[in-house]
Amino acid sequence: MGRRVFSREFKLEAVKLVRERGVKIAQAARDLDVHENVLRKWIRDAAADPAHAFPGHGQMKPEQLEIERLRREVTKLKAERDILKKAAAYFAKESM
């Protein structure tokens, strides 16, 4: 049995069921056939960042996209720095 995947809409509706309609987490989890801890995590995630909660498979939040872009840039700049160091050492040795 593999891991079940739930859509963003399903998760948002499950969170609304608990928050807006006042259904107990335990009851909502039984009704939706999910573990209570999973439902609690969905509620926590939705509360932390409602606009970007549950971005979906392979999609990242804007902050994660920016971090990934900056990591790529750092890697590129380190490579350029290393090339310049080697070139400076080569020319310094050659001028002696």
N, C-alpha and C positions, 0 to 999 in steps of 0.2 A: 504494500500500500504506500503510495507516494504522498508527498506533501500536498495539501489542498491549497489552492490559490483562490483568493477572494478579490472581487473587483473593488475599485475605489468607491463606487456607488453603494455596494453592499456594506462596506465598512462604515461609510457615513450614515447610512440608514440605521445600522446597529447602534451607533453612537447616539443618534437622535432618539432612538427608542428608549435608551436609558436616561438621557439628559432632559429631553423635552416632554416625554410622555410619562416619566417617573417609574418606569418598569425597573424592578430590581435586577442587578447585574446577573445574579444566579439564574433567575427566571428567563431573562433575555438570552443568556448563554444556552440554556436548555432548549428554548424555542428555536434558536438559530443553529443548533447543533455545532457549537464551537466551545472551546474550553473557556472557563471564566477568566483565566489569566490572559488569554488572547484578547478577549473583549476589554479587559482592564487596560491592556497595552494600547489598544485602539483608542480608547477614551483619553488616555494620557497623551498619545501622539496628536490627537485632534485638539486637545486643550493647549498643547505647547505651540502649535503653529497651524491654526485652522485653515489658512489660505493654501498652504502647501502640504497639508497632511496627505499621506498615502499617494506619493507621486507616481507609483506604478513601476512595473518591471523595466529596468534599464533606463529609467528616467531619474534625474537627480534634482534636488532642490537647487534654487539659484545660488545659494551659498556654496554648495558642494561643487557646482560647475565652476565657480570662481576659484575655489581652492585648487581644483584640478588644473585649471588654466595656469594658475600661478606656479604650481609644481612643475609643469612642462617648461614654463619660462625660466625657472631657476635652473633646471637641468641644462637647458640650452646655454644660459649665461655661464654656468660652470665650465661647460665644454669650451666656450669661447675664451674664457679666462685661462684655462689650461693650455690652449693653443698659443695664446699670447705669451705666457710664461716660458714655454718651450722655445718660442721664436726669440724672445729677449735673451735667454740663456745661450742660444746658438750664436747670435750676433755678438754677444759680449765675449764669448770664447774665441770667436773668429777675429776680433779686433786686437787681441793680445799678441 
